[in-house]
Amino acid sequence: MSTHCSITVKVNDEKFYSVYCHFDGHPSHTFKMLSNYYNSQEKAEDLVKMGDISFIDKSIECPYGHYFDNPVKGYSVFYKRDRGEDSCDPYITFSYEDVMRNNNQEWNYLWDGDKWVIK
């Protein structure tokens, strides 16, 4: 069974990017990955700009041979890039309340412009 989560990045006071993450959204994995490897505004935005995530890992790069059915250890798997799926771009909203209103995930992570927090 998968533990789903959302990952949201506050771009400015009026803009938020959110994505869905399908697998291992539990804080022991996802919060640890976010805090250790996506711990700046630039890195957080680069992550969510990739769109919905199947599994988050240390890097968003795409090494040779990496795709959904053959993931390379240490590299995140994205629905659009690695599975070829459409309609997986980040969801853009204009308040965090709007993000949460349309969200029913088990865990929700927010880059607040300074650090990751669990909501």
N, C-alpha and C positions, 0 to 999 in steps of 0.2 A: 504494500500500500504506500502511496506517495503522500508526502506532507507538502502541500501547496503553500505558496506565499506570494506576496506582492513586494516589489522593490520600487520605491519612489524616490526621486531626486528633486529637491527644491532648486529650481533654476534661478528664480528670483522671487520677490514677494507675491507675484501674481501668476507664476507659471510652474507647473509640476509635470514631470515625466514619470509615468508608471509602467511597469511591465509585470507580467505573470511569470512565476518560476514554478515548474511542475514538480521537480524531485528534490527531496531533502531540504525543505524550507525550514526545518527545525533550527533554532538558534545555535545549537552545538555545531552545526555545519555552516549554514548561510550567514549568520551574524559574524561568525569567525572569519569566513572568507571576505565578507564586506569590510570588516574592521581591519584586517591584515593586508588586503590587496587592492581595495578600492577606496582608500582612505583620504581622498582629496576631491575637490569639486570636479576637476578634470577627469579623474579616473572614474568617479561615480557617473558622470554624464556619458563618458565613453561606453560604459557598461550598458546603461539603459538604452542608448541610441541603437544598440544591436537588436533591440526588440525582445519579444518573449523568449524565455530561457527554459530549456529542458533540464539542464543541470549546471550550476555555477561552480567554477573552479578557479584556480590561481590566475589564469590568463584568458584574455578574450581573443588572442591571436589564433591563427588557423594554420597549424603546421601541415606539412605534406602528409596526405593519407587520413587526415582527420575529417570525419563526417558522422552523422547520427548513428549509423550502425557499426561504426568503427572509431569510437572516440579515442583520442590520444590522452593518456593520463596527464592531469595538470591543466587541461584546457577546457574551457566552458563550451557547452553545446547549446546552440541557438536554433530555434524553430525555422527561421527564415534562411539563414546561411547554411546550416548543417542538415536540414531536413527538406529544404526547398519549398516550405509552406508560405502562403500569402497571408495577408491581414494579421501580421504579427508585430507590427510597428508599435513603438511606445504609445500609450494612451496619454494625451495631453489634456490637462485640466488647469483650472485657474484658482483652485483652493484645495487644501488638503481635505477639507470636509467633503468636497466633491469626489475626491479619490476614494474616500472611505464609504461614501454613500453607494458607490457602484462596486463595492468589493466585498467578497465573502470568503476570503482566504483564512487559513488557520493562523498564519503569522504575517505581520506587515512590518516592513523595514523602511525607514525614512532617513535619507541624508538631509539633514536640516541646514546645510550650508557650512557646517563645522565638523559634524560627527554623525555616525549612524546611531539611530535610536529604534527601539522596538515599540511599535504602537499596538 
